[in-house]
Amino acid sequence: MARWLAVAVGTVVAAAAEPRVESGPAGPLVRYELRLERPQANEQPVVLLVTTYGGQVADVAAYAPRGPMREMEVIDHSDLKVSADAIRGRLRIDMHFRSHTSLGRPPYPLEVSCRIRDGAVAGEFTGRFPGKSDQPGPHEKGSLQGRVLTEQAIRAGNSLASGADWPCWMGPSQTFAAATTRAALLDDLHEARLVWRSEYVGPSEMGSIRYGDCIGSAPCAGGASPIVCDGKVYQFHYTPAGTAYMKHVDDLLRGPTAEKTRERLRQYGWDEQRLRDLWRIDADEVVLCIDAATGRTLWKTVFPGEGLALFDHKGSMTNHTPCAVEGRVYALGVTGRLRCLDAASGEVLWARPVPGFHEFMKRSKDESLAQRRVIAPGRSFTHALNWAGPAVLAPDSPGGRDAGLVGFDRATGRVRWHVKDVLGACAAPLRWPHDGKDYVIAVGSSVTCIDPEDGRTVWRLADVGHNPNQAALWNDLLLVNLMDEEAMKKQREEKMALAEARGQSYGGRQGAAGQLGCYRLTLEGPTLAWKLPPDYGFPYSKAAAVVVDGKACVRGGLGDKGFVVVDMASGKILFEDPARQNNTEAHAFAMAGRYVMEPDSQHGKTNWFVFNADPADWRPIGPEWWQPHRMVTSYQTPQSHAAVDGRVFMRSRHGVMCYDLRKALPKE
């Protein structure tokens, strides 16, 4: 947790400070992959991933690939020393970055001593690990084996195939499906290898005032997802800055709960200053660039004092995911500033306020600083960036019903056009390539086709249905909800009453409601191609579908219908799995011929269920996978995981993680 303090403590930044580009670490990268064989037969091994630059330890990740201890965190590696022939020293490990159940307990010590010879590591460890019910386990002593990986070796084993990208929130085809490569995936993802984790970014939430002091938390960094383009990973986030902090802290330290607060500070080893730093109001915004093969930070561009430190995952910049195209990265900040950066160097090529968005959020920030409480527009901040033709596309508001859309010139940043009231509250605009030209498809309560050159409305279909979330576009076919809010409310009430009469439960106010329909798009306008019966409902609070080779997997929140695979061209149902019910907040994506399902992408869990994507052979593949890191989620829209060439790049409470999911390295 001290990592974020190094950035936030004592920082006083003027709002007009110039952005700065910071280089990544100097010196050769060497990574040590150490496997700790625990002596008890029923205990799973623990893996340490030690990253050094120029011989200095920069980071240590600890995880148990199959263990119950999937959420370990090394909180102190300052005593660990690496030389040419040895690794020795002590680590301190906590079960969680923030754990209410381990309040006041000291971290678990772990001491390692090993020799390095001919690229191999061998030695022993002593220490303790978390036991049952978050209690300390017994003292352990065991053997340690591992290997040394040079930067060259890491790159040789983890470089991405040419053209394999995930350049925006929705992926390369805007359907949450990875590009096809030669990579074949493991059947059991517990065998996946953590290749690297990035420098510290931070979690997507830290709690809120209703949770009290949040002592032990790390500051929220926002909910943007990582993207991948041309062998680089880009991550937008923010970090607390400035001197102003929430009045809430004064109430905690001086009010009736003061003694309780000070006791909690003592238990966690914090002081009052650290609590104030946690609740800073101002924020620096950061675009981080990482080498996708090695995890080395290439550059990061910092925008001092241009943000607002939203802290709750339900309203903490849940999806300002950037986009990257043709050597440029575009990122939108909390206060509505759109930036264009050179993808190779991080140089700011232009920065512009987004009309409407910037004015609204500037007022919110000014009021937040004046009143010493963060004032945010609720559960919003859910429009990822996209591009079409010469324009990069940004929303004109931080959410709400049918935002407008602004087209900025990708090269110069000038506003090309501004179209009002076209975009659903949690939706990203879609790029529609047609007859050799890009068009913009914006879906909300209407469907609007926009010429990205000048903002001309090519056509508009009014009153299409209630579509606050992401529509799905594949070729000239668009999946949307056909039902309006009143009809959805009535449908939901009827289904709830029927379920109650049967003694069953139904998905509550967010249960299945709506009707899935498909429009065929032409330049003359859309025509309804097909629709499913209303009893199939429509996915609530997530994207309409994942599309692979013209087959749409519609999942979660569909009442008693479970997963449904539909042929996009005809509307024919190719497969149904009514037994597999999902939370309404489910998320899914596809890679290497498989669907990956997250049952709940809003409440801190990103566990996966994997299925064969062929509807003629629909079956689960391997066991459920809980990634061995502290998981994070955003809220109104899910974080997407950049699936690229058999690797997946995803957020943890620490930063970006790169897992290698390949069954075997492809042969030349």
LONU-499835 format. One record per residue (C-alpha): x, y, z; residue in one letter. Coordinates in steps of 0.1 Angstrom, whole numbers, plus 5000, padded with zeros to 4 digits. Each point is the difference from the previous one (the first is absolute). Example, Ala and Ser with C-alpha at 12.3 -4.5 7.8 and 13.67 -1.06 7.14 Angstrom:
REM residues 2
512349555078A/501450344993S/
***
This chain:
REM residues 668
500050005000M/502950235004A/500450024962R/497050244996W/501250215029L/503250084982A/497950164973V/497350175022A/501650115032V/500850375002G/499250064964T/498950364993V/499250054963V/498750314983A/497149934977A/501850164971A/503249795003A/501349864967E/499749634993P/503249815004R/501349684983V/501949775024E/502349724987S/499849655012G/502649835022P/503650004988A/502349704999G/499649654987P/496849815010L/500549665017V/497149805014R/500349715024Y/497249755001E/500149815033L/497949715010R/499649935038L/499249635007E/498150005032R/500749695023P/496449925008Q/498649764974A/496750184998N/501450354995E/500550154966Q/503350154988P/500550375001V/501750194971V/502150315005L/500650224969L/503050235008V/500650284975T/503350195000T/501450294980Y/503750055001G/500349745029G/497550195022Q/496849845010V/497150204986A/497149775007D/499149665015V/496749834992A/498849705021A/497349764989Y/498749655005A/498849884966P/497649745015R/500150105036G/497450145022P/502450295004M/499250164966R/500050355015E/503550035016M/501950334997E/503650075007V/499850335020I/503850045007D/502949864980H/502650265012S/502149745017D/500349774970L/503350014982K/501049854967V/503649954988S/501649814971A/500049685020D/497450035027A/496650125012I/499650065037R/497850205023G/496750045017R/496650084985L/496850105018R/496849864986I/496450095006D/497049794990M/498350304986H/500950354990F/497050105021R/498649745024S/497550095027H/500349655015T/503850035005S/499750345017L/503050075021G/501849674994R/503750034989P/500949904965P/501349654995Y/503849984998P/501749804973L/503749954998E/501749864969V/503649894995S/501149854967C/502949974976R/500050084963I/502049784976R/499849974962D/496650174999G/498549775026A/499050105036V/500049765030A/499750055037G/497650015029E/497450225016F/498650045035T/496950195011G/496349995005R/497150034977F/496350075007P/498149715014G/496449925003K/497550285006S/502850264994D/501849885031Q/503849964999P/501249664988G/502849805016P/503650084996H/501349834968E/503449914986K/500349864965G/502049994968S/500150264973L/500749964963Q/499850234971G/501650164969R/501550324988V/498450184971L/501950284982T/498150274981E/501049834968Q/498649675011A/496850155012I/499550184967R/500749694980A/497449805019G/497350265004N/500050224968S/496650054984L/499249904965A/500150294975S/496750174998G/498649845031A/498550295019D/497250105024W/499950374991P/496850115018C/497749895027W/498049774977M/503049844984G/501349994964P/496649924983S/497950205026Q/498349675009T/502149905031F/501749734979A/503849964997A/501649994966A/500749654987T/503649895004T/501849665001R/499949995038A/498249715016A/498850045036L/500549795030L/497049795011D/500750065037D/500850375005L/501549925034H/503049914979E/500250364987A/503350175007R/500350365013L/502550154976V/500150345016W/498150265020R/500450374993S/501250285023E/497550115025Y/496750144987V/497549945028G/496549855004P/496850114984S/498450095033E/501050065036M/496650015017G/497950305008S/499050235029I/497349755009R/502749755008Y/501650235025G/503750095000D/501249734974C/503349975019I/502049734984G/498850084965S/501950134971A/498750304981P/497749944971C/501650024965A/496849994979G/498549724981G/501550034965A/501049684983S/503449934984P/500350014962I/502749844978V/501350144967C/503249934981D/501649805028G/499350265027K/497550015028V/498450335009Y/498350075034Q/498350325011F/499750065037H/500150285026Y/501750055033T/499250235029P/501950335001A/499950355014G/499450125036T/496250005003A/498449705016Y/496449895009M/498450175030K/499049655009H/503549945013V/499750295025D/496749855013D/501849665004L/502950155019L/498250265021R/496449875003G/498549735022P/501849724981T/503450165006A/501349745024E/498949714979K/501650164969T/503350045018R/499949655013E/499549874964R/502950234989L/502349845026R/498949654990Q/500950064963Y/503150205008G/498650314984W/500250365012D/497550284995E/501850144970Q/499749674982R/496250015006L/499850354986R/502049894969D/497549714995L/497250254997W/501650274978R/497650174977I/502350114972D/501649754977A/502849964974D/498949814969E/502449754984V/500349814967V/502449715005L/501749824972C/501349645006I/502049774978D/497549724994A/502749734997A/502150085032T/497950235022G/502650275000R/498550355003T/501050194968L/498650335010W/497250175020K/498550344994T/498850185031V/497450284999F/500550175034P/496950125017G/497649944971E/497949735016G/497649955028L/500649715025A/496749824997L/500349715024F/496949774998D/500049734973H/496350084993K/501050354987G/503850004997S/500650064963M/498749654994T/500849984963N/502150284986H/502049744981T/502350164974P/500349894964C/503149974977A/500350034962V/502750084975E/502750085025G/497950225023R/498349945033V/496950195010Y/499050035037A/497150195017L/500450125036G/497650045029V/499550384993T/499349954963G/503450074985R/500849794969L/503749944993R/501849874970C/503449845007L/502749874978D/499849625005A/503749954999A/501350295022S/497050125021G/500450354986E/496850205003V/499050094964L/496950195010W/497550035028A/496550154999R/497150045023P/496949814990V/497150244995P/497349945027G/502049735019F/502850235010H/497850295012E/497949765021F/502949825016M/501950335006K/497150125021R/499949675018S/503750025008K/499850375011D/497049925023E/501849695013S/503150205010L/497950285015A/497849775021Q/502849755007R/497949714988R/500149834966V/497050084979I/499549764972A/497149944976P/499149665014G/500549664983R/501250144967S/503450054983F/499349714978T/500850104964H/503149844985A/501850184972L/499849884964N/500950134965W/498550014965A/501650144969G/501850335009P/498350045033A/500549885036V/496749985017L/499450135035A/496750045021P/498950355009D/498949915035S/501149755027P/496949784996G/496350035005G/497449954974R/501150034963D/503250195001A/501250204970G/503049914979L/502950224990V/502249924970G/503650145004F/502450004971D/502549735008R/502950194986A/499450355013T/497549975028G/497650264986R/496349935005V/498649874967R/496449965013W/497849965030H/496849804998V/497650015030K/498049725018D/501149694981V/502049785024L/498849765027G/501150085036A/502649725001C/500749944963A/502950074978A/499550114964P/500549754973L/502050024968R/498249864969W/502249944970P/497849994969H/500950034963D/503550115008G/499150275024K/499550035038D/496750115015Y/499150055037V/497149805015I/498850155033A/497349805019V/497950135029G/496250044999S/500650054962S/502549864975V/501950274981T/502449974971C/502550294998I/502550094974D/503350045019P/501350264975E/497550275008D/497549875026G/497249984974R/497249775011T/499749744973V/496949855016W/498349975034R/497649735013L/498150155028A/498549825030D/501849674994V/499849895036G/501850065033H/503849954993N/502150155028P/502749734995N/502149884972Q/498449894967A/501849744979A/501050064963L/501349734977W/500450104963N/496750164991D/498049845028L/499250185033L/498649845031L/497950225023V/497249995025N/496650074983L/498050065032M/499450345016D/500450065038E/496349985008E/499649674982A/503149865016M/498750105034K/496749824994K/501849694986Q/502349995031R/497050035024E/498249724982E/503149775001K/500550085037M/496449925008A/500249674981L/503249915018A/498550085033E/496949794993A/502449714992R/502050055032G/503050114980Q/502250315000S/500450234971Y/502650264992G/498350295019G/499850344984R/503049924978Q/498649674988G/499649894965A/497950254980A/499950124965G/500049844966Q/503149924979L/499750114964G/502350044970C/500150284974Y/501649984966R/501850324993L/500250184966T/500750364991L/496350044993E/499249895036G/499549705022P/497549724995T/499049755027L/501549674989A/498749795029W/499149995037K/499949745027L/496849945019P/499650235030P/500349725025D/503749994992Y/500450345015G/503150224994F/503350025018P/499850275026Y/503050205012S/502549864975K/500749974963A/497449854978A/502149714988A/503449864992V/500349924963V/502349744985V/499849924962D/496450144998G/498849805030K/498850225029A/500249865035C/497450185021V/500449915036R/499050075036G/496950165013G/497749834975L/497549865025G/499649624994D/501850004967K/503650015012G/502650034972F/498750034964V/502249984969V/498350174970V/500950014963D/500450374993M/498949984963A/496849805006S/499050035036G/500049625003K/500749885035I/503049764997L/500349905036F/498350065033E/501349915035D/497250095024P/501749845029A/502950255002R/498550305017Q/502250315003N/499850325021N/498650304981T/503450165004E/501849734980A/502750074974H/501349784972A/502750014973F/501449754975A/503549884991M/501449714981A/496749834992G/498750035036R/497550215019Y/501150135034V/497250085024M/500350215032E/496849945020P/500350345019D/502350274987S/498850285024Q/500749885035H/503749935003G/500249664982K/501349904966T/499849625002N/499749844966W/498049714986F/501349894965V/497949844973F/500749874965N/498650274976A/498749754975D/496249975006P/500149654986A/502549905027D/499050245028W/501749875032R/502050135029P/503849984997I/501949965032G/499150115035P/498950345012E/503050235002W/500650255028W/503050214989Q/502749995027P/500050375006H/497850255019R/497150054976M/498550334990V/496950114981T/498250314990S/496350045002Y/497550124974Q/502249854972T/502449725005P/503850024997Q/501049834968S/503049775000H/502350054970A/500249654985A/502950004975V/501749704984D/499549765028G/500850255027R/497650205021V/500850355015F/497750095029M/499950235031R/500749895035S/500150215032R/503750054993H/500150074963G/499849834966V/500749625000M/501149804969C/499149635001Y/501149764974D/497149764992L/501649824972R/500149624999K/503450004982A/502150264982L/499250004963P/502749844979K/501650194971E/
***
